[in-house]
Amino acid sequence: MHFLPFVSTLVTFTFAAVVLLRFARKGGMHLLMWGIGLVLYGLGTLAEAWLFFDYHPFLLKLWYLTGAILTAAWLGQGTIFLLVRRRGVAPALTAVLTLLSLFAAFWVFNLPLTGVAYDLARPVSAQYKDVLVRDGVTMALLAVFTSYGTLALVGGALYSAYIFWRKRVLPNRVIGNVLIAAGALSPALGGILVTRGLGDYLFVSELLGAIVMFVGFLAATSALMIVRESTPVPAHATE
């Protein structure tokens, strides 16, 4: 199953290109945030795939930074922009997230190693705890980013469902946000399986996560198109 991270990388970078090209054409900060999150997702799976063939501390730290810490938070930030309409809230949160991300990158890339030899025959998810020294600051960063990403993704999905239940509008956006949340959180399920000694299932969860998020994106953006097309035209505009 070692080839799966390469497939996940291909799918994720293709997905990121679609999202960022759509942002370049149509705008929409939620698209930019999702695009950044997907690039981070792809960098994580690429580092994971490369570590089967060659080891370098940079690759290990890149995998930990992007896959474990940053990805969910940036994907969740896209959902924040999509759903939070109060002026200034989403940009302010983005500024804080950017500063924390830069600090996290500085901190993780300066973490020391334990001195334990890295085994190319084992997945990185099964041995990073033995190779990489994770201090209290690192664990705090992990908790903050993971909590924020989970809250934004799951909270966004639940909020969308509530809006649809109350107003009976935008069912596609509800489905899209639910799928994006499920896809982004899928690797977390794989991480749980890793702790049970089932490290290879992380590769499956990452690939499924990328595919499910892609389907969710298509559903959410089609909802936006429906909203624009169904917006009533002012009477004076037709005169």
ZAFI-907119 format. One record per residue (C-alpha): residue number from 1; residue in three letters; z, y, x. Coordinates in steps of 0.25 Angstrom, whole numbers, plus 5000, padded with zeros to 4 digits. Example, Ala and Ser with C-alpha at 12.3 -4.5 7.8 and 13.67 -1.06 7.14 Angstrom:
% residues 2
<rec><n>1</n><res>ALA</res><up>5031</up><north>4982</north><east>5049</east></rec>
<rec><n>2</n><res>SER</res><up>5029</up><north>4996</north><east>5055</east></rec>
END
This chain:
% residues 239
<rec><n>1</n><res>MET</res><up>5000</up><north>5000</north><east>5000</east></rec>
<rec><n>2</n><res>HIS</res><up>5000</up><north>5009</north><east>5012</east></rec>
<rec><n>3</n><res>PHE</res><up>4986</up><north>5015</north><east>5008</east></rec>
<rec><n>4</n><res>LEU</res><up>4992</up><north>5021</north><east>4995</east></rec>
<rec><n>5</n><res>PRO</res><up>4997</up><north>5034</north><east>5002</east></rec>
<rec><n>6</n><res>PHE</res><up>4983</up><north>5037</north><east>5006</east></rec>
<rec><n>7</n><res>VAL</res><up>4978</up><north>5035</north><east>4992</east></rec>
<rec><n>8</n><res>SER</res><up>4989</up><north>5044</north><east>4987</east></rec>
<rec><n>9</n><res>THR</res><up>4986</up><north>5054</north><east>4997</east></rec>
<rec><n>10</n><res>LEU</res><up>4971</up><north>5054</north><east>4993</east></rec>
<rec><n>11</n><res>VAL</res><up>4975</up><north>5055</north><east>4978</east></rec>
<rec><n>12</n><res>THR</res><up>4985</up><north>5066</north><east>4981</east></rec>
<rec><n>13</n><res>PHE</res><up>4976</up><north>5075</north><east>4990</east></rec>
<rec><n>14</n><res>THR</res><up>4965</up><north>5074</north><east>4980</east></rec>
<rec><n>15</n><res>PHE</res><up>4974</up><north>5078</north><east>4968</east></rec>
<rec><n>16</n><res>ALA</res><up>4979</up><north>5089</north><east>4977</east></rec>
<rec><n>17</n><res>ALA</res><up>4965</up><north>5094</north><east>4979</east></rec>
<rec><n>18</n><res>VAL</res><up>4962</up><north>5094</north><east>4964</east></rec>
<rec><n>19</n><res>VAL</res><up>4974</up><north>5102</north><east>4961</east></rec>
<rec><n>20</n><res>LEU</res><up>4973</up><north>5112</north><east>4972</east></rec>
<rec><n>21</n><res>LEU</res><up>4958</up><north>5114</north><east>4968</east></rec>
<rec><n>22</n><res>ARG</res><up>4962</up><north>5116</north><east>4954</east></rec>
<rec><n>23</n><res>PHE</res><up>4972</up><north>5126</north><east>4959</east></rec>
<rec><n>24</n><res>ALA</res><up>4961</up><north>5133</north><east>4967</east></rec>
<rec><n>25</n><res>ARG</res><up>4952</up><north>5134</north><east>4955</east></rec>
<rec><n>26</n><res>LYS</res><up>4962</up><north>5137</north><east>4943</east></rec>
<rec><n>27</n><res>GLY</res><up>4975</up><north>5142</north><east>4950</east></rec>
<rec><n>28</n><res>GLY</res><up>4988</up><north>5137</north><east>4944</east></rec>
<rec><n>29</n><res>MET</res><up>5000</up><north>5136</north><east>4953</east></rec>
<rec><n>30</n><res>HIS</res><up>5004</up><north>5123</north><east>4947</east></rec>
<rec><n>31</n><res>LEU</res><up>4991</up><north>5117</north><east>4954</east></rec>
<rec><n>32</n><res>LEU</res><up>4995</up><north>5123</north><east>4967</east></rec>
<rec><n>33</n><res>MET</res><up>5009</up><north>5117</north><east>4967</east></rec>
<rec><n>34</n><res>TRP</res><up>5003</up><north>5103</north><east>4962</east></rec>
<rec><n>35</n><res>GLY</res><up>4993</up><north>5104</north><east>4973</east></rec>
<rec><n>36</n><res>ILE</res><up>5003</up><north>5107</north><east>4984</east></rec>
<rec><n>37</n><res>GLY</res><up>5012</up><north>5096</north><east>4979</east></rec>
<rec><n>38</n><res>LEU</res><up>5000</up><north>5086</north><east>4979</east></rec>
<rec><n>39</n><res>VAL</res><up>4997</up><north>5090</north><east>4994</east></rec>
<rec><n>40</n><res>LEU</res><up>5011</up><north>5087</north><east>4997</east></rec>
<rec><n>41</n><res>TYR</res><up>5010</up><north>5074</north><east>4990</east></rec>
<rec><n>42</n><res>GLY</res><up>4998</up><north>5070</north><east>4998</east></rec>
<rec><n>43</n><res>LEU</res><up>5004</up><north>5074</north><east>5011</east></rec>
<rec><n>44</n><res>GLY</res><up>5015</up><north>5065</north><east>5008</east></rec>
<rec><n>45</n><res>THR</res><up>5006</up><north>5053</north><east>5005</east></rec>
<rec><n>46</n><res>LEU</res><up>4997</up><north>5056</north><east>5017</east></rec>
<rec><n>47</n><res>ALA</res><up>5009</up><north>5056</north><east>5026</east></rec>
<rec><n>48</n><res>GLU</res><up>5014</up><north>5043</north><east>5020</east></rec>
<rec><n>49</n><res>ALA</res><up>5001</up><north>5037</north><east>5022</east></rec>
<rec><n>50</n><res>TRP</res><up>4999</up><north>5041</north><east>5036</east></rec>
<rec><n>51</n><res>LEU</res><up>5013</up><north>5036</north><east>5040</east></rec>
<rec><n>52</n><res>PHE</res><up>5008</up><north>5022</north><east>5038</east></rec>
<rec><n>53</n><res>PHE</res><up>4998</up><north>5024</north><east>5050</east></rec>
<rec><n>54</n><res>ASP</res><up>5005</up><north>5034</north><east>5059</east></rec>
<rec><n>55</n><res>TYR</res><up>5019</up><north>5040</north><east>5060</east></rec>
<rec><n>56</n><res>HIS</res><up>5023</up><north>5054</north><east>5063</east></rec>
<rec><n>57</n><res>PRO</res><up>5036</up><north>5062</north><east>5059</east></rec>
<rec><n>58</n><res>PHE</res><up>5027</up><north>5073</north><east>5053</east></rec>
<rec><n>59</n><res>LEU</res><up>5021</up><north>5063</north><east>5043</east></rec>
<rec><n>60</n><res>LEU</res><up>5034</up><north>5057</north><east>5040</east></rec>
<rec><n>61</n><res>LYS</res><up>5040</up><north>5071</north><east>5037</east></rec>
<rec><n>62</n><res>LEU</res><up>5027</up><north>5076</north><east>5030</east></rec>
<rec><n>63</n><res>TRP</res><up>5029</up><north>5064</north><east>5021</east></rec>
<rec><n>64</n><res>TYR</res><up>5043</up><north>5066</north><east>5018</east></rec>
<rec><n>65</n><res>LEU</res><up>5041</up><north>5081</north><east>5016</east></rec>
<rec><n>66</n><res>THR</res><up>5029</up><north>5080</north><east>5006</east></rec>
<rec><n>67</n><res>GLY</res><up>5032</up><north>5067</north><east>4999</east></rec>
<rec><n>68</n><res>ALA</res><up>5047</up><north>5067</north><east>4998</east></rec>
<rec><n>69</n><res>ILE</res><up>5050</up><north>5082</north><east>4997</east></rec>
<rec><n>70</n><res>LEU</res><up>5039</up><north>5092</north><east>4993</east></rec>
<rec><n>71</n><res>THR</res><up>5029</up><north>5085</north><east>4984</east></rec>
<rec><n>72</n><res>ALA</res><up>5036</up><north>5084</north><east>4971</east></rec>
<rec><n>73</n><res>ALA</res><up>5042</up><north>5098</north><east>4972</east></rec>
<rec><n>74</n><res>TRP</res><up>5028</up><north>5104</north><east>4973</east></rec>
<rec><n>75</n><res>LEU</res><up>5022</up><north>5096</north><east>4962</east></rec>
<rec><n>76</n><res>GLY</res><up>5033</up><north>5100</north><east>4954</east></rec>
<rec><n>77</n><res>GLN</res><up>5031</up><north>5115</north><east>4957</east></rec>
<rec><n>78</n><res>GLY</res><up>5017</up><north>5113</north><east>4951</east></rec>
<rec><n>79</n><res>THR</res><up>5023</up><north>5109</north><east>4938</east></rec>
<rec><n>80</n><res>ILE</res><up>5033</up><north>5121</north><east>4939</east></rec>
<rec><n>81</n><res>PHE</res><up>5021</up><north>5130</north><east>4939</east></rec>
<rec><n>82</n><res>LEU</res><up>5014</up><north>5123</north><east>4928</east></rec>
<rec><n>83</n><res>LEU</res><up>5026</up><north>5123</north><east>4918</east></rec>
<rec><n>84</n><res>VAL</res><up>5035</up><north>5135</north><east>4922</east></rec>
<rec><n>85</n><res>ARG</res><up>5030</up><north>5147</north><east>4916</east></rec>
<rec><n>86</n><res>ARG</res><up>5041</up><north>5157</north><east>4919</east></rec>
<rec><n>87</n><res>ARG</res><up>5035</up><north>5167</north><east>4929</east></rec>
<rec><n>88</n><res>GLY</res><up>5039</up><north>5166</north><east>4943</east></rec>
<rec><n>89</n><res>VAL</res><up>5047</up><north>5153</north><east>4942</east></rec>
<rec><n>90</n><res>ALA</res><up>5037</up><north>5144</north><east>4948</east></rec>
<rec><n>91</n><res>PRO</res><up>5032</up><north>5153</north><east>4960</east></rec>
<rec><n>92</n><res>ALA</res><up>5047</up><north>5155</north><east>4964</east></rec>
<rec><n>93</n><res>LEU</res><up>5049</up><north>5140</north><east>4964</east></rec>
<rec><n>94</n><res>THR</res><up>5037</up><north>5138</north><east>4972</east></rec>
<rec><n>95</n><res>ALA</res><up>5042</up><north>5148</north><east>4982</east></rec>
<rec><n>96</n><res>VAL</res><up>5055</up><north>5141</north><east>4984</east></rec>
<rec><n>97</n><res>LEU</res><up>5048</up><north>5127</north><east>4984</east></rec>
<rec><n>98</n><res>THR</res><up>5038</up><north>5132</north><east>4995</east></rec>
<rec><n>99</n><res>LEU</res><up>5050</up><north>5137</north><east>5004</east></rec>
<rec><n>100</n><res>LEU</res><up>5058</up><north>5124</north><east>5002</east></rec>
<rec><n>101</n><res>SER</res><up>5045</up><north>5116</north><east>5005</east></rec>
<rec><n>102</n><res>LEU</res><up>5043</up><north>5124</north><east>5018</east></rec>
<rec><n>103</n><res>PHE</res><up>5058</up><north>5122</north><east>5022</east></rec>
<rec><n>104</n><res>ALA</res><up>5057</up><north>5107</north><east>5018</east></rec>
<rec><n>105</n><res>ALA</res><up>5044</up><north>5105</north><east>5027</east></rec>
<rec><n>106</n><res>PHE</res><up>5051</up><north>5112</north><east>5039</east></rec>
<rec><n>107</n><res>TRP</res><up>5064</up><north>5103</north><east>5037</east></rec>
<rec><n>108</n><res>VAL</res><up>5057</up><north>5090</north><east>5035</east></rec>
<rec><n>109</n><res>PHE</res><up>5047</up><north>5092</north><east>5047</east></rec>
<rec><n>110</n><res>ASN</res><up>5059</up><north>5095</north><east>5056</east></rec>
<rec><n>111</n><res>LEU</res><up>5067</up><north>5082</north><east>5051</east></rec>
<rec><n>112</n><res>PRO</res><up>5071</up><north>5073</north><east>5063</east></rec>
<rec><n>113</n><res>LEU</res><up>5068</up><north>5058</north><east>5063</east></rec>
<rec><n>114</n><res>THR</res><up>5078</up><north>5047</north><east>5064</east></rec>
<rec><n>115</n><res>GLY</res><up>5071</up><north>5040</north><east>5076</east></rec>
<rec><n>116</n><res>VAL</res><up>5068</up><north>5027</north><east>5067</east></rec>
<rec><n>117</n><res>ALA</res><up>5053</up><north>5023</north><east>5070</east></rec>
<rec><n>118</n><res>TYR</res><up>5043</up><north>5025</north><east>5059</east></rec>
<rec><n>119</n><res>ASP</res><up>5037</up><north>5012</north><east>5054</east></rec>
<rec><n>120</n><res>LEU</res><up>5022</up><north>5013</north><east>5050</east></rec>
<rec><n>121</n><res>ALA</res><up>5023</up><north>5000</north><east>5043</east></rec>
<rec><n>122</n><res>ARG</res><up>5032</up><north>5006</north><east>5032</east></rec>
<rec><n>123</n><res>PRO</res><up>5030</up><north>5017</north><east>5022</east></rec>
<rec><n>124</n><res>VAL</res><up>5036</up><north>5030</north><east>5026</east></rec>
<rec><n>125</n><res>SER</res><up>5044</up><north>5030</north><east>5013</east></rec>
<rec><n>126</n><res>ALA</res><up>5051</up><north>5018</north><east>5018</east></rec>
<rec><n>127</n><res>GLN</res><up>5056</up><north>5023</north><east>5031</east></rec>
<rec><n>128</n><res>TYR</res><up>5056</up><north>5039</north><east>5031</east></rec>
<rec><n>129</n><res>LYS</res><up>5072</up><north>5039</north><east>5029</east></rec>
<rec><n>130</n><res>ASP</res><up>5073</up><north>5031</north><east>5042</east></rec>
<rec><n>131</n><res>VAL</res><up>5064</up><north>5040</north><east>5050</east></rec>
<rec><n>132</n><res>LEU</res><up>5066</up><north>5054</north><east>5045</east></rec>
<rec><n>133</n><res>VAL</res><up>5080</up><north>5061</north><east>5046</east></rec>
<rec><n>134</n><res>ARG</res><up>5082</up><north>5067</north><east>5032</east></rec>
<rec><n>135</n><res>ASP</res><up>5094</up><north>5077</north><east>5032</east></rec>
<rec><n>136</n><res>GLY</res><up>5101</up><north>5084</north><east>5021</east></rec>
<rec><n>137</n><res>VAL</res><up>5092</up><north>5096</north><east>5020</east></rec>
<rec><n>138</n><res>THR</res><up>5080</up><north>5086</north><east>5019</east></rec>
<rec><n>139</n><res>MET</res><up>5087</up><north>5078</north><east>5008</east></rec>
<rec><n>140</n><res>ALA</res><up>5090</up><north>5091</north><east>5001</east></rec>
<rec><n>141</n><res>LEU</res><up>5076</up><north>5096</north><east>5001</east></rec>
<rec><n>142</n><res>LEU</res><up>5071</up><north>5082</north><east>4996</east></rec>
<rec><n>143</n><res>ALA</res><up>5081</up><north>5084</north><east>4984</east></rec>
<rec><n>144</n><res>VAL</res><up>5077</up><north>5098</north><east>4981</east></rec>
<rec><n>145</n><res>PHE</res><up>5062</up><north>5096</north><east>4981</east></rec>
<rec><n>146</n><res>THR</res><up>5062</up><north>5082</north><east>4974</east></rec>
<rec><n>147</n><res>SER</res><up>5071</up><north>5088</north><east>4963</east></rec>
<rec><n>148</n><res>TYR</res><up>5063</up><north>5100</north><east>4961</east></rec>
<rec><n>149</n><res>GLY</res><up>5050</up><north>5092</north><east>4961</east></rec>
<rec><n>150</n><res>THR</res><up>5056</up><north>5082</north><east>4951</east></rec>
<rec><n>151</n><res>LEU</res><up>5062</up><north>5093</north><east>4942</east></rec>
<rec><n>152</n><res>ALA</res><up>5048</up><north>5101</north><east>4942</east></rec>
<rec><n>153</n><res>LEU</res><up>5040</up><north>5088</north><east>4939</east></rec>
<rec><n>154</n><res>VAL</res><up>5048</up><north>5081</north><east>4929</east></rec>
<rec><n>155</n><res>GLY</res><up>5054</up><north>5094</north><east>4923</east></rec>
<rec><n>156</n><res>GLY</res><up>5039</up><north>5099</north><east>4922</east></rec>
<rec><n>157</n><res>ALA</res><up>5035</up><north>5086</north><east>4915</east></rec>
<rec><n>158</n><res>LEU</res><up>5047</up><north>5086</north><east>4905</east></rec>
<rec><n>159</n><res>TYR</res><up>5044</up><north>5101</north><east>4902</east></rec>
<rec><n>160</n><res>SER</res><up>5030</up><north>5099</north><east>4899</east></rec>
<rec><n>161</n><res>ALA</res><up>5034</up><north>5087</north><east>4890</east></rec>
<rec><n>162</n><res>TYR</res><up>5044</up><north>5097</north><east>4883</east></rec>
<rec><n>163</n><res>ILE</res><up>5033</up><north>5108</north><east>4881</east></rec>
<rec><n>164</n><res>PHE</res><up>5023</up><north>5098</north><east>4875</east></rec>
<rec><n>165</n><res>TRP</res><up>5034</up><north>5092</north><east>4866</east></rec>
<rec><n>166</n><res>ARG</res><up>5038</up><north>5106</north><east>4861</east></rec>
<rec><n>167</n><res>LYS</res><up>5024</up><north>5112</north><east>4860</east></rec>
<rec><n>168</n><res>ARG</res><up>5015</up><north>5100</north><east>4860</east></rec>
<rec><n>169</n><res>VAL</res><up>5006</up><north>5106</north><east>4870</east></rec>
<rec><n>170</n><res>LEU</res><up>5000</up><north>5103</north><east>4884</east></rec>
<rec><n>171</n><res>PRO</res><up>5002</up><north>5087</north><east>4883</east></rec>
<rec><n>172</n><res>ASN</res><up>4993</up><north>5086</north><east>4895</east></rec>
<rec><n>173</n><res>ARG</res><up>5002</up><north>5095</north><east>4904</east></rec>
<rec><n>174</n><res>VAL</res><up>5014</up><north>5086</north><east>4900</east></rec>
<rec><n>175</n><res>ILE</res><up>5007</up><north>5074</north><east>4904</east></rec>
<rec><n>176</n><res>GLY</res><up>5002</up><north>5080</north><east>4917</east></rec>
<rec><n>177</n><res>ASN</res><up>5016</up><north>5085</north><east>4921</east></rec>
<rec><n>178</n><res>VAL</res><up>5022</up><north>5072</north><east>4918</east></rec>
<rec><n>179</n><res>LEU</res><up>5012</up><north>5065</north><east>4926</east></rec>
<rec><n>180</n><res>ILE</res><up>5013</up><north>5075</north><east>4938</east></rec>
<rec><n>181</n><res>ALA</res><up>5028</up><north>5073</north><east>4938</east></rec>
<rec><n>182</n><res>ALA</res><up>5027</up><north>5058</north><east>4937</east></rec>
<rec><n>183</n><res>GLY</res><up>5017</up><north>5057</north><east>4948</east></rec>
<rec><n>184</n><res>ALA</res><up>5025</up><north>5067</north><east>4957</east></rec>
<rec><n>185</n><res>LEU</res><up>5037</up><north>5059</north><east>4955</east></rec>
<rec><n>186</n><res>SER</res><up>5031</up><north>5045</north><east>4957</east></rec>
<rec><n>187</n><res>PRO</res><up>5033</up><north>5045</north><east>4972</east></rec>
<rec><n>188</n><res>ALA</res><up>5048</up><north>5047</north><east>4970</east></rec>
<rec><n>189</n><res>LEU</res><up>5048</up><north>5034</north><east>4962</east></rec>
<rec><n>190</n><res>GLY</res><up>5041</up><north>5028</north><east>4974</east></rec>
<rec><n>191</n><res>GLY</res><up>5052</up><north>5034</north><east>4983</east></rec>
<rec><n>192</n><res>ILE</res><up>5062</up><north>5026</north><east>4975</east></rec>
<rec><n>193</n><res>LEU</res><up>5054</up><north>5013</north><east>4977</east></rec>
<rec><n>194</n><res>VAL</res><up>5054</up><north>5016</north><east>4992</east></rec>
<rec><n>195</n><res>THR</res><up>5069</up><north>5016</north><east>4992</east></rec>
<rec><n>196</n><res>ARG</res><up>5068</up><north>5002</north><east>4985</east></rec>
<rec><n>197</n><res>GLY</res><up>5060</up><north>4997</north><east>4996</east></rec>
<rec><n>198</n><res>LEU</res><up>5047</up><north>4998</north><east>4989</east></rec>
<rec><n>199</n><res>GLY</res><up>5040</up><north>5009</north><east>4998</east></rec>
<rec><n>200</n><res>ASP</res><up>5026</up><north>5005</north><east>4995</east></rec>
<rec><n>201</n><res>TYR</res><up>5028</up><north>5009</north><east>4981</east></rec>
<rec><n>202</n><res>LEU</res><up>5029</up><north>5024</north><east>4985</east></rec>
<rec><n>203</n><res>PHE</res><up>5014</up><north>5023</north><east>4989</east></rec>
<rec><n>204</n><res>VAL</res><up>5011</up><north>5019</north><east>4974</east></rec>
<rec><n>205</n><res>SER</res><up>5020</up><north>5030</north><east>4968</east></rec>
<rec><n>206</n><res>GLU</res><up>5013</up><north>5040</north><east>4977</east></rec>
<rec><n>207</n><res>LEU</res><up>4999</up><north>5037</north><east>4973</east></rec>
<rec><n>208</n><res>LEU</res><up>5003</up><north>5035</north><east>4958</east></rec>
<rec><n>209</n><res>GLY</res><up>5010</up><north>5049</north><east>4959</east></rec>
<rec><n>210</n><res>ALA</res><up>4997</up><north>5056</north><east>4964</east></rec>
<rec><n>211</n><res>ILE</res><up>4989</up><north>5049</north><east>4953</east></rec>
<rec><n>212</n><res>VAL</res><up>4999</up><north>5052</north><east>4942</east></rec>
<rec><n>213</n><res>MET</res><up>5000</up><north>5067</north><east>4946</east></rec>
<rec><n>214</n><res>PHE</res><up>4985</up><north>5068</north><east>4947</east></rec>
<rec><n>215</n><res>VAL</res><up>4984</up><north>5063</north><east>4932</east></rec>
<rec><n>216</n><res>GLY</res><up>4995</up><north>5073</north><east>4928</east></rec>
<rec><n>217</n><res>PHE</res><up>4988</up><north>5085</north><east>4935</east></rec>
<rec><n>218</n><res>LEU</res><up>4976</up><north>5082</north><east>4927</east></rec>
<rec><n>219</n><res>ALA</res><up>4984</up><north>5081</north><east>4914</east></rec>
<rec><n>220</n><res>ALA</res><up>4991</up><north>5094</north><east>4917</east></rec>
<rec><n>221</n><res>THR</res><up>4979</up><north>5102</north><east>4921</east></rec>
<rec><n>222</n><res>SER</res><up>4971</up><north>5097</north><east>4909</east></rec>
<rec><n>223</n><res>ALA</res><up>4983</up><north>5103</north><east>4901</east></rec>
<rec><n>224</n><res>LEU</res><up>4981</up><north>5116</north><east>4907</east></rec>
<rec><n>225</n><res>MET</res><up>4966</up><north>5116</north><east>4904</east></rec>
<rec><n>226</n><res>ILE</res><up>4969</up><north>5113</north><east>4890</east></rec>
<rec><n>227</n><res>VAL</res><up>4979</up><north>5124</north><east>4889</east></rec>
<rec><n>228</n><res>ARG</res><up>4968</up><north>5134</north><east>4894</east></rec>
<rec><n>229</n><res>GLU</res><up>4957</up><north>5129</north><east>4885</east></rec>
<rec><n>230</n><res>SER</res><up>4966</up><north>5130</north><east>4873</east></rec>
<rec><n>231</n><res>THR</res><up>4972</up><north>5143</north><east>4875</east></rec>
<rec><n>232</n><res>PRO</res><up>4968</up><north>5152</north><east>4863</east></rec>
<rec><n>233</n><res>VAL</res><up>4958</up><north>5163</north><east>4866</east></rec>
<rec><n>234</n><res>PRO</res><up>4963</up><north>5177</north><east>4861</east></rec>
<rec><n>235</n><res>ALA</res><up>4955</up><north>5182</north><east>4849</east></rec>
<rec><n>236</n><res>HIS</res><up>4951</up><north>5195</north><east>4856</east></rec>
<rec><n>237</n><res>ALA</res><up>4944</up><north>5186</north><east>4867</east></rec>
<rec><n>238</n><res>THR</res><up>4934</up><north>5181</north><east>4858</east></rec>
<rec><n>239</n><res>GLU</res><up>4931</up><north>5194</north><east>4851</east></rec>
END
